[in-house]
Amino acid sequence: MPAITNTTTTSQFTGVSIKEIDFIERFQSNWNALIEILGIMRPIRKAPGTKLVSSRASITLQNGTVEEGAEVPLSLATVVPVAYEDLALLKYRKAVTAEAVTKYGAAIAVQKTDDALLNELQGNVLDDFYTFAQSGTLTAAYTTFQMAVSMAVSLVKDKFKKMRRDYSNIVAFVNTLDVGEYLGGASISLQTMNGIEYLKNFLGAETCIVTSEIPRGHVLAIPADNIVLYYIDPSDADYKELGLDYTTGNGETNLIGIHKEGNYGRVMGETHALMGMKLWAEYIDGMANVDIGTESFTAVSSPASGANPSALKYYEKDASNNYFRSTDTEVVSGKTYYTRTVTPAA
């Protein structure tokens, strides 16, 4: 009996290495799991020759109390462009000689080294994500783990309500040992997806990712739809104009391209990888970065000439004696800046 019409057979994979497909699918698995756990993430593909620029709109409302028959005053709306830094194109190459295959066999010489490359690239992507997660400027400190998690989520909710912005699926990030210490002997099981452990509906967070990548004594909280993924698609036609043809996944977000080829001049097999991605938060001050302990602030007596308060992580104080991260890129005369110190909980 002939095959059913439109059945995908080996003929549809002409020119595509099975090894390339396997590598890509395994690479994508961790990332796809993270996206599924988070619930929402906005991927934006960078087309060659373009730069990502978004815009923020704000409006200054006039007094809405207007006398009968009088002209209603205009409320001024302002749109400010926000330019993102450009993406770096990351290039990797691995080569295995024919002598290595002869001595150890392809299962070790090729597959084991492919696995090592895969693990390193996966690790780099997840490291970038956790580094990004710790970049929030909405800081605070609370003396217990429970308060830190609960208040990190509440701080994010409060911030977005004050900004009049929608949010959904607030994700918390906590250290594995902090969770173990808090739970003690409690009977609770972590859910796991592709090695990523998480809890659902934990202390106010819809999702709580448990990882050793977050330092002990820290709790992070982010609305998932505040995360923007900007990435390069290695399958873009522009690369093919250079004679470069990378195999990518079948998903909507192609984060990595792989190409395997033999180098007859050196009698070895080469694996090439191409990728580029960056994570941003649309509102960096809408990401909570909470410490377990107590915080104190010390006034900076005389900031150095040319100092950048934002880069130095200086704080300011508002009329209600609330401290907040400064966004000044240069010292403003007459303004008092503060440094923040955290004493970990005992």
N, C-alpha and C positions, 0 to 999 in steps of 0.2 A: 504494500500500500504506500503511495507517495506521501511525502511530508505535507502537513497542512500549509495552506497558503500563508505567506509572510512569516513562517517560522524562522527564527534567527539561528543560522547554522554556522559552521566554521568558515564558510565563504564570506560571511559578513565581517570577518576579522582579518582580512587581507592586509599585510603590512604592519599589523599590531602584534607586539610580543605579549604572550600570555604572562610572562614574568613582569612586564611593565604594568599590566592591568592588576596583577596580584599586589604589587608594591603600592600602587595608588589606592586601591581599595582598603588595604590595611592602614595606610597613612590617614585616610579620610575618616576611618572608623572612630578614633578618639575625638576628632573635631566634631563629627556629626553627633556623637553622643553628648558632647558638651552643649551644642546648640539645642538638642532635644530636651536636655535637662533644664536649660535656662528658659526655654519656651519661646523667646523672641530675641532675634538679633538682626540688625539691618545690614545685609551685605551690599556693598557698592563696588562694582567692577570698574577698575581704572582702564579706560580705553587708551591705547598709545597716543601720545601727543596731547593729552588732556591733564588738567589738574583739578583736584576736588576743591570746590568752594561752596560752602553753604551760606545761609543767611539767617539772621535773627531779626525778628520784628518786635517792636515795643510801641506802646502808645501812651501818651500823657493825656488823661481825661480832663476835660474842663468841667467846671461846676454844672451839674445837670439841672440845677434849679433855675429855671428861666421864666421870666415874667410872661404873662399872656400876651401873645402878639409880637413879642420881641424875637430878634434873630437868635437862633441857637448857635453858640460859638463852636468853632471847629476844634476837635481833639487832634493833636498832632501825632501822626504815626511816623515811625522811623524804621528803616530797614538797613542793617549793617552787615556787610559781607564778612564771612569768617573763612579765611584760607587755611587749609591743612597742609602740613609739611608733605613733600613729595615722597613717594615710596622708593625704597632701595631694592634693586633687583639682586636677589641672592642666587649665586651660582655654585654648584657643587659637582665634583667629579670623583669617581672611584675607579681604580683599575686593578685587575687581577691577571697575573701572567699565566701563560700556558704551563710553565714549570710548576706553579703552585697547584694548578688543577691536576697535573700529572702526579704530584707527590701526595696531595691530600684528598683529591676528588672534588667534583663540583659542589657536592652537598656541603662541604666545609669551606672550601676556598671561595665559592661564589655566594651560596645561600647565607652562610653565617655572616659574611661581610655585608651583604645586602641588609640582613636583619640589624646589624650594628648601625648602618647608615640610617635605616628607617627609624630606629629608636632615638637616635640623636636628633633627627629632624622633627619627630613628634615632640620630643622633649623641649626643643627650642620654641616650638609654637605654643605649647602649654606654659612654658616659662614666661613667654611674652604676655600671655593672657593674665597670669597671676601678678606679674609686675604691673601691668595696667590696672588691675583690680585694686592695687595698693596706692594708686595715685590720687585718690579722692581727697579733696580739701575740706570736707565737712567733718571736722575732728571733734572729739570729746573723750572723756575718760570716766569710767564707772568702776566701782570696787569689786563687783562680782561678774562672773561669766554670764549669768542669766540676765542681769541688768544690761550688760554690754550688748548682748544680742538683741534684746527687746528694744533698747533705746536706739541702737543703730538703725533698725527698721523704722522706728518712730521718727527719727531725725530726717530720714529720707522722705517719708510721707509728708511730714510737716514742711520740708523745703519745697516739694513740688506743689503742695497746696498753696503756699505763699506765692509761688511763681505762677499759679493758675495754669499749671501744665498737667496733662494726663500722665498716668503711669500705670504699669501693670507688672505682675509677677516680680516682686522684690526678692532678690536672691542674696542670701548671706553667705559669707565665706569664713570658715573657722578652722583652727588648728586641730589636728587629730587628737593630740594629747589633752588639749583643753576640753574637748568633748568627752573623752574618756574619764577625765577627772570629775567633770560635772555629773555625768551619768552614774558614775560609781558602779554599783552592782545592779542598777536598773536593767530590766529586761527590755531591750530595744534593739531592733535590727536595722542596719544601714542598707539602703538600696544601692545596687551597684550596676553601672552600665559602662562596659569597656574599660574597667579599672577605675572609673570615677565614682567615688562614694558620696552619697547624699541622703538627706532626710527631707521629708515633705512636712509642711505645716509645723515648723519647729520654732517655738518662742516668737511667733508673729511673722516669721519669714515663710513665704510660700514654698521656697526651696532653700535648703541649706547645704552647701557643698563642704565636705569634710576633707581636708587635705593637709599634708605636711609642708606644702609650698607656702602656706600662710604662717608667718612666725607666731610662736606662742605669745599669748597676751594681747593679740590683735583680733578684732572682728570687723569685717567689711560688709557693706550692704549697698546694692546697686539695683535700680529698676532695670530689668533686662532690655526694655525698649530704649534705654538711654545709651546702649552700646552700639557703636557703628564699626563694622568691619570693612576696611578698604583694602582691596586686593588686586593683584595682577593675575590675569588669566594666561597661563603659558601657551594655550592653544590659539591665541590671537593670530589672525592671518598675517599681521605685520611681521611676526617672527618667521613665518614660512617664507617671506620674501628674502630672508637671509639664508634660506636652505635649512632652517632649524625646524624640525617637526617633532614636537613633544606629545607623548600620550598623556591624556588627562582623564579624569573620571567622567561618569555619565550624569553627575548631579548638576545642579544649577550653579554651584560655587566651586570652581576648579582652583584649588589652592596650590597645587603642585603639578609639575610636568616632569615626566621621566622618559629618557631615551637610552636604549641599550644598543651598543654596536661593537663590532670587532675591529681592532686596530691591527691590521695585517703587517704593517710596517714594524711594529714592536711585538707582535704575536701576543696580544693580550686582549681581554674584554673590558670595555669601559661602561660605566653607568653614569649618566648625566642627570642632574636634577636642577630645576629652575623654579623659583618661587619668589613671592614678595607680598607681604601683608602688614597691616598696621591696625591696631585697635584704638578707638577714640571714644570718649564720652561726650555727648553733645553738651552736657552740663557737668563739668568736672566738680563743681560745688554741690552737685546732687548725688555724690557718691560718699557714703559715710566711711570714715576711717577711725574706728573707735579703739581705745586702749583699755585694758583691764588694769586699773590702778587709780592713782590720783594725779591730777595735773596742776601745775603752777606756772605763772607767767612772770617774767622779769623784764622790766623796761630796758631797752637798749639806750645807753646813755648818750652815745654819739656815733651814729652809723657812719661807716667809712665813706669817704668821698667816692662817688661813682657806684655805691652799693645798689644791688637790685633786691628790694625787699621780698618780691615774689619768689625769686630763685633761692633766696636765703631762708625761705619759709618763715618770715616774720609775721606777726599777728598785729591786728589793730583792735581797738575796743570801742563799742558803740555807746550811745547815751544810756543804755540799760545795763552797762557793764558786762556785755556779752563779747567774748573774744572771737575773732574770725580771721581767717587767712587773708593777708594783704594781697591785692592784685597789682600794686604799684610796681612798675619796672624801674623806677628811680626814686630816690628819697625825696619826699615832699617836705619842704621847710615848715617847721612848727608842728609837725605831726609826730606823735609818740608811737614807736614800734616796740613790740615785745617778742621775746623768745619763749618757747614753750618747753617745759620739762615734765616728763612723766615718771612717777615712781611706781614700779610694778606692785600689784597686790601681793601680800604675803602668802 
